[in-house]
């Protein structure tokens, strides 16, 4: 099995939040397809930042470097690619996103060639993952938050995540919004919060104190740039578990979190960190340090496989915006049923591109 073609394209999707009709966040995807002489096509993806630059990096630099390679030779391929994306230091930014595109497509190819899902290739711990839903956007007022959450409950969701650092009234209003949802939904639901790296250490500490009695399942990306030193200080001041890894969740980053005793839950995202090969390294590091492995940040169908595949995998994210994108970009995707998401039966990542949607959403350079 040899690689014969690599292509990448940029696509923009419309997403809408219920009740308010505003956009539901991230709507840009860079889609990579790698074809082999055996007739298989692997699908990879990256998201959001400088998409045309990422697509160009894939087609003009990384793609030519893997031509003729066997997709199963991951170490040999990464040895070749890493000299292109960074000859020294830690690869970041566009370079990592482009590497993510290539690497995810390789894993899809390996699974299709073997007739196994990617979750099975990673160890096959389960054929599903428990799910949580990111719904608590700043565009909703307090009562709208409750209305949306109750509708999601009717659809089978049992775990919820709200954004903080978004309220016009500052962290006091953030805390009031969380309390309002907790009071309405009761103590039986799982409720987490996410600051998207928007808070100072002081504000994060104060917010944790305000919500200490609300049984918060985790606090994600709590402080500016997720500074490991600040997160370590915050973790020593609160009983709320801390999580991170969405945007820069490569193994060196998690090593820094561990060294500063800064994190409870590992949340790598293969669309940003260099791909599933890097996420696998993170997963093993999480196992070594007895930390749970979860998902955040729009990884969607791709992240489902690492959460299901590893025995320390816990929760996969369902996101009001990401779900809309994936339902358009793929012919079919798994839905949350009774609080869990099943791994598709088909090999690889188990999804097929919707060619009509690919054409309609294409954005040229």
C-alpha positions, 0 to 999 in steps of 0.5 A, a space after each residue: 500500500 503506497 500513497 499516490 495522492 494528497 489533497 486538501 481544501 478549506 470549507 466553511 459551514 453555517 451553524 446556528 444556536 437555538 433560540 437566539 439564531 446566532 452562530 454556534 462557534 467554529 465553522 471552518 474545516 481544512 479537509 485532507 484526503 490521502 489516496 493509495 494505490 490499493 484504492 483506499 482514501 483516508 480522511 484527515 482534518 484540522 480546524 479554525 486558524 489560518 485555514 488556507 495556510 494550513 491547506 497550502 502546507 499540506 499540499 505543497 510541503 507535507 503531501 509531497 514528502 509522503 508520496 510513495 510511503 506506506 501509511 502504516 510506517 508512521 514512525 518513518 513518516 513522522 521522522 520525515 515530516 518533523 524535519 519539515 515542520 520544525 528542525 528544532 524545538 516544539 512544533 506549534 501553530 500552522 505546522 501542527 495543524 497541517 501535520 494533524 491533517 496528514 496524520 489523521 488521514 494516515 490512521 484512517 487509511 491504516 484502519 481501512 486497510 486492516 478492516 478495523 476501527 481506529 478505536 480498535 487500533 488504539 486498543 479497543 477498550 470499548 465500542 462507545 464513549 460516554 458523552 457530555 454536551 457543550 451548550 452554555 454559550 454567552 449568547 444565552 441569557 439565564 433562562 435560555 440556558 435552562 431551556 436549551 439544557 432541558 431540550 438536550 436532556 429530552 434528547 438523551 444528554 446527561 452531562 453539560 458544559 457551560 462557558 464562563 468568562 463570557 458574562 457582561 457582569 464578569 465572574 459574579 454573573 458567570 457564577 450566577 448563570 452556573 447556579 441558575 442552571 444547577 438549580 433548574 437541572 438539579 444535583 443529578 446532572 453532571 455540570 462542568 465549566 470552561 473559560 477558554 483560557 480567558 481568566 486571570 489567575 485571580 479571577 479563576 481562583 475567585 470563581 472557583 470559590 464562588 462555585 465550590 458548593 456547585 459540584 462542578 465536574 471540571 474546570 477547563 482551560 481556566 487561565 490565560 494561556 493555560 500557564 502551567 505555573 498558574 494552573 498549579 497554583 489554582 489546583 492547590 486552591 480548589 477542589 474542582 478538577 482542572 482540565 486542558 489540552 484543546 489547543 496545544 495538547 501535544 505531549 511536551 505540553 502535558 509533561 509541563 502540566 504534570 511537572 507543575 502538578 497542574 492538571 487532573 484531566 487530559 484533553 488532547 485534540 487531534 485536530 490541533 496537536 499534530 494528529 492521533 499519533 501525538 494523541 496516542 503519546 499523550 494517552 500513554 502519558 496519562 496512563 503513566 500518571 493515572 489521569 483520565 483521558 477526555 476530549 474537548 474543542 471540536 475533535 468530534 468523530 476523530 476524538 471519539 476513537 481515542 476516548 473509546 480506544 484507551 482504557 483511561 478514556 472517559 468522556 467525548 464532547 458533543 458540541 452544539 456547533 461542531 455537531 452541526 458541521 459534522 452532520 453536513 460534512 459527513 454522510 452520517 455520524 453517530 449521535 448521542 443516545 442515552 448519554 453515550 456515543 457509539 463508535 461507527 462500525 465501518 473501518 478507520 474513523 468510520 465516516 464518509 465525506 458528503 461530496 455535495 456538502 464539500 462542493 457547496 462549502 468550498 472556499 478557494 484561496 
